[in-house]
Amino acid sequence: MELKTDYAILKQDYECFKPYFEMHRQSIEKLFYHYLNQGNSKDLNVFLERNTDKEITNEFKQKFIYNSTVCFYRSFDLFLALITLESRKFNTWSEVTAYYSKFYIIKAICFLFQRGYIVMKSYDKEPLKDKNDKKFFFYFDTKLQLFNQKNTEYNELFKNGIGSHQVWWALLNSLKGVDGIKNERFNFVLDQYLTNPSIRNEVNYSLEYLEGFHELEWFDSNIQERFNRINYPTSNIRDFTSKERYYQNTHPEEIDEGDYYTDIRVYIWESLLCYLEVFRDLLGDNFLLRKENIEYLLEVHRIKEINSSLEINIKSDLERIFAQTIL
C-alpha cells in the first residue's frame, strides 16, 4: 500500500519548524494520549485538518524528529558495533546487531517522513475515549492523519496480522508513495527494504547446526579449528562505502555484484547516508544531528584500529554530506 505524499509539501511543512531543546522530554505516546483522551482519532483528525496553530503542529514535529534522530544514532551505534563484532568473528551477535541496526534506521526514516506506528498505554489510569485507538498509525500527506484498527487503511497496510517489527517495514514500503524526492539513495533503500524479522530469534536461540552460534561450531572438532576461527586479520573486512572499494582487492572474474547488493552492511550504510541527506534537506543544520557527534561514535568503537582506511572513507562521506549547502 502506498500512502501518497508530495515531497515538496512535506518540505514546506517543515519550513516553519526548528528542533528545540526540551528540559523534560515527553514521549510521543503521551502527546497523542493527551489529545486522544479529549476525544478520539476521528476527532483529532478533524482538529488537525482545521488547526492553524503552528505551535501545536510543531509539537508533533518535535516528537517525530526527536524520535527519528534517536533512532538514527541508535542505528549508527549498532552499525559500528556490527563492524566490531565481525572483526572479532562473533557471528551470532553480529547478525542480531545487524538486524537491529536495520530496524532502527527504518524507524528513523519513517519518523522523518512523519509516519509511525503507536501502541498506546493508559496514563493516569484513565482509559482512552475509544478503545480502538490503542493501536494506530499516522502519516502526513498535506496534514497529519491517524488510522486506528477499525480503519480500512490500517487493515490494508497491516494485513495478515503482521508482527510489531514488521509494521515498520510496511510503513517503509509505503514510502514508495512519496512523489518528487530526488535523493539517489532513496529508491535503493526502498528496493532493498525486505527482511526476515524472525531471523533474530533463529540466530539468537536456535541450537541447530548452521543456524545459531556459528562462532562455537568448533567445540566438537579440534583445538586447531578454534584458533582458525578466532585468529584472522581484521583488514580482510570489505569496505562497504562504495562498490569500487568493495571489490578493490577482488579479481575481476570473481566479482559477483549480487554480493554487494545483498550485503547487509551496504544496505545499512546506504540507509544511514540517505537519512542524513534527506534530514538535512528537510531541516537544515540543527543541534540534534551534528557531524562531530556521529564521528565521536567512530572513536568510541575504535574503528580506526579495525580498519583505518574504512574509518577515513566513512568520515569522507560524512564530510561531503555536512559540507553541502543547505538551501
C-alpha positions as a Markdown table, in Angstrom:
| # | Residue | x | y | z |
|---|---|---|---|---|
| 1 | Met | 0.0 | 0.0 | 0.0 |
| 2 | Glu | 1.3 | 3.4 | -1.0 |
| 3 | Leu | 0.4 | 6.4 | 1.1 |
| 4 | Lys | 0.7 | 9.4 | -1.3 |
| 5 | Thr | 2.8 | 12.4 | -0.2 |
| 6 | Asp | 4.4 | 15.1 | -2.3 |
| 7 | Tyr | 7.9 | 15.7 | -1.0 |
| 8 | Ala | 7.7 | 19.4 | -1.8 |
| 9 | Ile | 4.6 | 19.7 | 0.5 |
| 10 | Leu | 6.4 | 17.8 | 3.3 |
| 11 | Lys | 9.4 | 20.1 | 2.9 |
| 12 | Gln | 7.2 | 23.1 | 3.0 |
| 13 | Asp | 5.6 | 21.8 | 6.2 |
| 14 | Tyr | 9.0 | 21.7 | 7.9 |
| 15 | Glu | 9.8 | 25.3 | 6.9 |
| 16 | Cys | 8.3 | 26.8 | 10.0 |
| 17 | Phe | 9.9 | 24.3 | 12.3 |
| 18 | Lys | 13.3 | 24.0 | 14.1 |
| 19 | Pro | 14.0 | 21.3 | 16.6 |
| 20 | Tyr | 14.3 | 22.7 | 20.1 |
| 21 | Phe | 15.8 | 21.6 | 23.4 |
| 22 | Glu | 13.3 | 20.1 | 25.9 |
| 23 | Met | 14.2 | 20.1 | 29.5 |
| 24 | His | 11.7 | 17.3 | 30.2 |
| 25 | Arg | 11.4 | 15.2 | 27.1 |
| 26 | Gln | 7.9 | 13.8 | 27.0 |
| 27 | Ser | 7.2 | 10.7 | 24.8 |
| 28 | Ile | 5.3 | 10.8 | 21.6 |
| 29 | Glu | 2.8 | 8.4 | 23.1 |
| 30 | Lys | 2.0 | 10.8 | 25.9 |
| 31 | Leu | 1.4 | 13.6 | 23.4 |
| 32 | Phe | -1.0 | 11.5 | 21.4 |
| 33 | Tyr | -2.7 | 10.3 | 24.6 |
| 34 | His | -3.2 | 13.9 | 25.7 |
| 35 | Tyr | -5.2 | 14.6 | 22.5 |
| 36 | Leu | -6.9 | 11.2 | 22.2 |
| 37 | Asn | -8.1 | 11.4 | 25.8 |
| 38 | Gln | -10.1 | 14.5 | 24.9 |
| 39 | Gly | -11.8 | 12.8 | 22.0 |
| 40 | Asn | -10.8 | 10.0 | 19.6 |
| 41 | Ser | -8.7 | 9.6 | 16.5 |
| 42 | Lys | -11.6 | 10.8 | 14.3 |
| 43 | Asp | -11.9 | 14.0 | 16.4 |
| 44 | Leu | -8.2 | 14.5 | 16.3 |
| 45 | Asn | -8.1 | 14.2 | 12.5 |
| 46 | Val | -10.8 | 16.9 | 12.2 |
| 47 | Phe | -8.9 | 19.1 | 14.7 |
| 48 | Leu | -5.6 | 18.7 | 12.8 |
| 49 | Glu | -7.3 | 19.4 | 9.5 |
| 50 | Arg | -8.8 | 22.7 | 10.8 |
| 51 | Asn | -6.0 | 23.7 | 13.1 |
| 52 | Thr | -3.9 | 26.7 | 12.0 |
| 53 | Asp | -1.8 | 26.9 | 15.2 |
| 54 | Lys | 1.8 | 26.2 | 14.3 |
| 55 | Glu | 2.7 | 25.6 | 17.9 |
| 56 | Ile | 0.5 | 22.6 | 18.1 |
| 57 | Thr | 1.7 | 21.0 | 14.8 |
| 58 | Asn | 5.3 | 21.9 | 15.7 |
| 59 | Glu | 4.8 | 20.0 | 19.0 |
| 60 | Phe | 4.1 | 16.9 | 17.0 |
| 61 | Lys | 7.0 | 17.5 | 14.7 |
| 62 | Gln | 9.3 | 17.9 | 17.7 |
| 63 | Lys | 8.4 | 14.4 | 18.9 |
| 64 | Phe | 8.7 | 12.9 | 15.4 |
| 65 | Ile | 12.2 | 14.4 | 14.8 |
| 66 | Tyr | 13.5 | 13.7 | 18.2 |
| 67 | Asn | 12.4 | 10.0 | 17.9 |
| 68 | Ser | 13.9 | 10.0 | 14.4 |
| 69 | Thr | 17.3 | 11.2 | 15.5 |
| 70 | Val | 17.4 | 8.9 | 18.5 |
| 71 | Cys | 16.7 | 6.0 | 16.1 |
| 72 | Phe | 19.4 | 7.2 | 13.8 |
| 73 | Tyr | 22.1 | 7.4 | 16.5 |
| 74 | Arg | 20.9 | 4.1 | 17.8 |
| 75 | Ser | 21.2 | 2.5 | 14.3 |
| 76 | Phe | 24.7 | 4.1 | 13.7 |
| 77 | Asp | 25.9 | 2.9 | 17.1 |
| 78 | Leu | 24.7 | -0.6 | 16.4 |
| 79 | Phe | 26.2 | -0.5 | 12.9 |
| 80 | Leu | 29.6 | 0.2 | 14.3 |
| 81 | Ala | 29.1 | -2.5 | 16.9 |
| 82 | Leu | 28.3 | -4.8 | 14.0 |
| 83 | Ile | 31.7 | -4.0 | 12.4 |
| 84 | Thr | 33.4 | -4.6 | 15.8 |
| 85 | Leu | 31.7 | -7.9 | 16.3 |
| 86 | Glu | 32.6 | -9.0 | 12.8 |
| 87 | Ser | 36.2 | -8.1 | 13.3 |
| 88 | Arg | 36.2 | -10.4 | 16.4 |
| 89 | Lys | 34.3 | -13.0 | 14.5 |
| 90 | Phe | 31.3 | -13.0 | 16.8 |
| 91 | Asn | 29.0 | -14.2 | 14.0 |
| 92 | Thr | 25.8 | -14.7 | 16.1 |
| 93 | Trp | 25.8 | -11.3 | 17.7 |
| 94 | Ser | 26.9 | -9.6 | 14.5 |
| 95 | Glu | 23.8 | -10.9 | 12.7 |
| 96 | Val | 21.5 | -9.9 | 15.5 |
| 97 | Thr | 23.1 | -6.5 | 15.8 |
| 98 | Ala | 22.8 | -6.0 | 12.0 |
| 99 | Tyr | 19.1 | -6.8 | 12.2 |
| 100 | Tyr | 18.5 | -4.2 | 14.9 |
| 101 | Ser | 20.6 | -1.6 | 13.2 |
| 102 | Lys | 18.5 | -2.0 | 10.1 |
| 103 | Phe | 15.3 | -1.9 | 12.2 |
| 104 | Tyr | 16.2 | 1.4 | 13.8 |
| 105 | Ile | 17.3 | 3.2 | 10.6 |
| 106 | Ile | 13.9 | 2.2 | 9.1 |
| 107 | Lys | 12.1 | 3.7 | 12.1 |
| 108 | Ala | 14.3 | 6.8 | 11.8 |
| 109 | Ile | 13.4 | 7.3 | 8.1 |
| 110 | Cys | 9.7 | 6.7 | 8.8 |
| 111 | Phe | 9.6 | 9.3 | 11.6 |
| 112 | Leu | 11.4 | 11.8 | 9.4 |
| 113 | Phe | 8.6 | 11.4 | 6.8 |
| 114 | Gln | 6.1 | 11.8 | 9.6 |
| 115 | Arg | 5.0 | 8.2 | 9.5 |
| 116 | Gly | 4.8 | 5.9 | 12.5 |
| 117 | Tyr | 3.1 | 3.2 | 14.5 |
| 118 | Ile | 1.9 | 3.7 | 18.0 |
| 119 | Val | 0.7 | 1.3 | 20.7 |
| 120 | Met | -0.9 | 3.3 | 23.4 |
| 121 | Lys | -0.8 | 2.8 | 27.2 |
| 122 | Ser | -3.2 | 4.2 | 29.7 |
| 123 | Tyr | -1.7 | 7.1 | 31.6 |
| 124 | Asp | -3.0 | 8.3 | 34.9 |
| 125 | Lys | -5.3 | 5.2 | 34.9 |
| 126 | Glu | -7.7 | 7.0 | 32.5 |
| 127 | Pro | -8.8 | 4.8 | 29.6 |
| 128 | Leu | -8.9 | 6.1 | 26.0 |
| 129 | Lys | -12.2 | 7.5 | 24.8 |
| 130 | Asp | -12.2 | 4.9 | 22.0 |
| 131 | Lys | -10.5 | 1.5 | 22.8 |
| 132 | Asn | -9.8 | 1.1 | 19.0 |
| 133 | Asp | -7.3 | 3.9 | 19.3 |
| 134 | Lys | -5.0 | 1.7 | 21.4 |
| 135 | Lys | -3.1 | 0.9 | 18.1 |
| 136 | Phe | -2.9 | 3.2 | 15.2 |
| 137 | Phe | -0.5 | 4.5 | 12.5 |
| 138 | Phe | -0.1 | 8.1 | 11.4 |
| 139 | Tyr | 1.2 | 9.7 | 8.3 |
| 140 | Phe | 1.4 | 13.1 | 6.6 |
| 141 | Asp | 0.1 | 13.9 | 3.2 |
| 142 | Thr | -1.0 | 17.6 | 3.3 |
| 143 | Lys | -1.8 | 17.2 | 7.0 |
| 144 | Leu | -1.2 | 14.7 | 9.8 |
| 145 | Gln | -3.8 | 11.8 | 9.9 |
| 146 | Leu | -4.4 | 8.9 | 12.2 |
| 147 | Phe | -5.8 | 5.5 | 11.3 |
| 148 | Asn | -6.8 | 3.1 | 14.0 |
| 149 | Gln | -7.6 | -0.6 | 14.0 |
| 150 | Lys | -11.1 | -0.1 | 12.6 |
| 151 | Asn | -9.9 | 1.9 | 9.6 |
| 152 | Thr | -9.7 | 0.2 | 6.2 |
| 153 | Glu | -6.3 | 1.8 | 5.6 |
| 154 | Tyr | -5.0 | 0.2 | 8.8 |
| 155 | Asn | -6.1 | -3.3 | 7.8 |
| 156 | Glu | -4.9 | -2.9 | 4.3 |
| 157 | Leu | -1.4 | -1.7 | 5.4 |
| 158 | Phe | -1.0 | -4.3 | 8.2 |
| 159 | Lys | -2.9 | -7.2 | 6.6 |
| 160 | Asn | -2.4 | -10.8 | 7.7 |
| 161 | Gly | -1.7 | -9.9 | 11.3 |
| 162 | Ile | 1.9 | -8.9 | 10.9 |
| 163 | Gly | 4.1 | -8.5 | 14.0 |
| 164 | Ser | 5.2 | -5.4 | 15.8 |
| 165 | His | 8.5 | -5.2 | 13.9 |
| 166 | Gln | 7.0 | -5.9 | 10.5 |
| 167 | Val | 4.7 | -2.9 | 10.7 |
| 168 | Trp | 7.7 | -0.7 | 10.3 |
| 169 | Trp | 8.8 | -2.5 | 7.2 |
| 170 | Ala | 5.2 | -2.0 | 5.9 |
| 171 | Leu | 5.4 | 1.7 | 6.7 |
| 172 | Leu | 8.8 | 2.0 | 4.9 |
| 173 | Asn | 7.4 | 0.3 | 1.9 |
| 174 | Ser | 4.5 | 2.8 | 1.9 |
| 175 | Leu | 7.1 | 5.5 | 1.2 |
| 176 | Lys | 7.0 | 4.4 | -2.4 |
| 177 | Gly | 4.1 | 6.8 | -2.5 |
| 178 | Val | 6.4 | 9.8 | -1.9 |
| 179 | Asp | 6.5 | 11.9 | -5.2 |
| 180 | Gly | 9.1 | 14.4 | -6.1 |
| 181 | Ile | 12.0 | 13.2 | -4.0 |
| 182 | Lys | 15.3 | 13.5 | -5.9 |
| 183 | Asn | 17.6 | 11.6 | -3.4 |
| 184 | Glu | 19.6 | 9.0 | -5.4 |
| 185 | Arg | 19.8 | 6.6 | -2.4 |
| 186 | Phe | 16.1 | 6.7 | -1.6 |
| 187 | Asn | 15.0 | 4.2 | -4.2 |
| 188 | Phe | 17.8 | 1.8 | -3.4 |
| 189 | Val | 16.7 | 1.8 | 0.3 |
| 190 | Leu | 13.1 | 1.1 | -0.7 |
| 191 | Asp | 14.0 | -1.6 | -3.2 |
| 192 | Gln | 16.2 | -3.5 | -0.7 |
| 193 | Tyr | 14.0 | -3.0 | 2.3 |
| 194 | Leu | 12.8 | -6.6 | 2.7 |
| 195 | Thr | 14.0 | -8.6 | 5.7 |
| 196 | Asn | 13.1 | -11.6 | 7.8 |
| 197 | Pro | 12.1 | -10.3 | 11.3 |
| 198 | Ser | 12.2 | -13.9 | 12.7 |
| 199 | Ile | 15.9 | -14.2 | 11.9 |
| 200 | Arg | 16.9 | -12.5 | 15.2 |
| 201 | Asn | 15.1 | -15.3 | 17.1 |
| 202 | Glu | 16.5 | -18.1 | 14.9 |
| 203 | Val | 20.1 | -16.8 | 15.3 |
| 204 | Asn | 19.7 | -15.9 | 18.9 |
| 205 | Tyr | 18.0 | -19.0 | 20.3 |
| 206 | Ser | 18.4 | -21.9 | 17.8 |
| 207 | Leu | 20.8 | -24.7 | 18.8 |
| 208 | Glu | 20.5 | -26.3 | 15.4 |
| 209 | Tyr | 23.8 | -26.8 | 13.4 |
| 210 | Leu | 24.5 | -23.9 | 11.0 |
| 211 | Glu | 21.7 | -21.7 | 12.4 |
| 212 | Gly | 22.8 | -20.1 | 15.7 |
| 213 | Phe | 26.2 | -19.6 | 17.4 |
| 214 | His | 28.4 | -20.1 | 14.4 |
| 215 | Glu | 31.4 | -19.0 | 16.4 |
| 216 | Leu | 31.1 | -22.1 | 18.6 |
| 217 | Glu | 30.9 | -24.7 | 15.9 |
| 218 | Trp | 34.5 | -25.8 | 16.7 |
| 219 | Phe | 33.7 | -27.2 | 20.1 |
| 220 | Asp | 33.2 | -30.8 | 18.9 |
| 221 | Ser | 36.0 | -30.8 | 16.4 |
| 222 | Asn | 39.6 | -29.9 | 17.4 |
| 223 | Ile | 41.6 | -27.1 | 19.0 |
| 224 | Gln | 43.1 | -26.0 | 15.7 |
| 225 | Glu | 39.7 | -25.3 | 14.3 |
| 226 | Arg | 39.0 | -22.9 | 17.2 |
| 227 | Phe | 42.2 | -21.0 | 16.5 |
| 228 | Asn | 41.4 | -20.8 | 12.8 |
| 229 | Arg | 38.1 | -19.2 | 13.6 |
| 230 | Ile | 39.3 | -16.7 | 16.2 |
| 231 | Asn | 42.7 | -15.6 | 14.8 |
| 232 | Tyr | 42.4 | -13.9 | 11.4 |
| 233 | Pro | 43.4 | -10.4 | 10.2 |
| 234 | Thr | 40.7 | -7.7 | 10.6 |
| 235 | Ser | 41.9 | -5.9 | 7.5 |
| 236 | Asn | 40.0 | -8.5 | 5.4 |
| 237 | Ile | 36.8 | -6.7 | 6.2 |
| 238 | Arg | 35.4 | -5.4 | 3.0 |
| 239 | Asp | 35.0 | -1.6 | 2.6 |
| 240 | Phe | 31.2 | -1.2 | 2.1 |
| 241 | Thr | 31.3 | 2.6 | 1.5 |
| 242 | Ser | 31.3 | 2.2 | -2.3 |
| 243 | Lys | 31.0 | -0.6 | -4.9 |
| 244 | Glu | 34.5 | 0.2 | -6.2 |
| 245 | Arg | 36.0 | -0.1 | -2.7 |
| 246 | Tyr | 34.0 | -3.2 | -2.0 |
| 247 | Tyr | 35.8 | -5.0 | -4.9 |
| 248 | Gln | 39.1 | -3.3 | -4.8 |
| 249 | Asn | 41.0 | -6.4 | -3.8 |
| 250 | Thr | 38.9 | -8.8 | -5.9 |
| 251 | His | 39.9 | -10.3 | -9.2 |
| 252 | Pro | 37.5 | -9.1 | -12.0 |
| 253 | Glu | 36.5 | -12.7 | -12.9 |
| 254 | Glu | 35.5 | -13.3 | -9.3 |
| 255 | Ile | 33.3 | -10.3 | -8.9 |
| 256 | Asp | 29.6 | -11.1 | -8.3 |
| 257 | Glu | 27.6 | -7.9 | -7.9 |
| 258 | Gly | 25.0 | -9.8 | -6.0 |
| 259 | Asp | 27.4 | -10.0 | -3.1 |
| 260 | Tyr | 27.4 | -6.2 | -2.9 |
| 261 | Tyr | 23.6 | -5.7 | -3.2 |
| 262 | Thr | 22.8 | -8.3 | -0.7 |
| 263 | Asp | 25.4 | -7.3 | 1.9 |
| 264 | Ile | 23.5 | -6.1 | 5.0 |
| 265 | Arg | 26.3 | -3.6 | 5.8 |
| 266 | Val | 25.9 | -2.0 | 2.3 |
| 267 | Tyr | 22.1 | -1.6 | 2.9 |
| 268 | Ile | 22.5 | -0.1 | 6.4 |
| 269 | Trp | 25.3 | 2.3 | 5.3 |
| 270 | Glu | 23.3 | 3.5 | 2.2 |
| 271 | Ser | 20.3 | 3.9 | 4.5 |
| 272 | Leu | 22.3 | 5.9 | 7.0 |
| 273 | Leu | 23.6 | 8.2 | 4.3 |
| 274 | Cys | 20.1 | 8.5 | 2.8 |
| 275 | Tyr | 18.7 | 9.5 | 6.1 |
| 276 | Leu | 21.4 | 12.2 | 6.6 |
| 277 | Glu | 20.9 | 13.7 | 3.2 |
| 278 | Val | 17.1 | 13.8 | 3.4 |
| 279 | Phe | 17.2 | 15.1 | 7.0 |
| 280 | Arg | 19.5 | 18.0 | 6.1 |
| 281 | Asp | 17.4 | 18.8 | 3.0 |
| 282 | Leu | 14.2 | 18.9 | 5.1 |
| 283 | Leu | 15.5 | 20.5 | 8.3 |
| 284 | Gly | 18.9 | 22.0 | 7.5 |
| 285 | Asp | 21.5 | 22.5 | 10.2 |
| 286 | Asn | 20.4 | 22.0 | 13.8 |
| 287 | Phe | 21.8 | 20.8 | 17.2 |
| 288 | Leu | 20.2 | 17.3 | 17.1 |
| 289 | Leu | 22.2 | 16.0 | 14.2 |
| 290 | Arg | 25.9 | 17.1 | 14.1 |
| 291 | Lys | 28.9 | 15.6 | 12.3 |
| 292 | Glu | 31.1 | 15.7 | 15.4 |
| 293 | Asn | 28.6 | 13.6 | 17.4 |
| 294 | Ile | 28.5 | 11.0 | 14.7 |
| 295 | Glu | 32.3 | 10.9 | 14.4 |
| 296 | Tyr | 32.5 | 10.6 | 18.2 |
| 297 | Leu | 30.9 | 7.1 | 17.8 |
| 298 | Leu | 33.7 | 6.1 | 15.4 |
| 299 | Glu | 36.2 | 6.9 | 18.2 |
| 300 | Val | 34.2 | 5.1 | 20.8 |
| 301 | His | 34.1 | 1.9 | 18.7 |
| 302 | Arg | 37.8 | 2.3 | 17.7 |
| 303 | Ile | 37.0 | 1.7 | 14.0 |
| 304 | Lys | 40.4 | 3.1 | 13.1 |
| 305 | Glu | 42.1 | 0.2 | 14.9 |
| 306 | Ile | 39.9 | -2.3 | 13.0 |
| 307 | Asn | 40.4 | -0.7 | 9.6 |
| 308 | Ser | 41.9 | 2.7 | 9.2 |
| 309 | Ser | 41.0 | 3.2 | 5.6 |
| 310 | Leu | 37.4 | 2.3 | 6.3 |
| 311 | Glu | 37.3 | 5.0 | 9.0 |
| 312 | Ile | 38.8 | 7.5 | 6.6 |
| 313 | Asn | 36.1 | 6.7 | 3.9 |
| 314 | Ile | 33.3 | 6.9 | 6.4 |
| 315 | Lys | 34.5 | 10.3 | 7.6 |
| 316 | Ser | 34.9 | 11.4 | 4.0 |
| 317 | Asp | 31.2 | 10.5 | 3.2 |
| 318 | Leu | 30.1 | 12.3 | 6.3 |
| 319 | Glu | 32.2 | 15.4 | 5.5 |
| 320 | Arg | 30.7 | 15.5 | 2.0 |
| 321 | Ile | 27.1 | 15.4 | 3.3 |
| 322 | Phe | 27.6 | 18.0 | 6.0 |
| 323 | Ala | 29.6 | 20.3 | 3.7 |
| 324 | Gln | 26.7 | 20.5 | 1.2 |
| 325 | Thr | 25.0 | 23.9 | 1.1 |
| 326 | Ile | 21.5 | 23.9 | 2.6 |
| 327 | Leu | 19.0 | 25.8 | 0.5 |
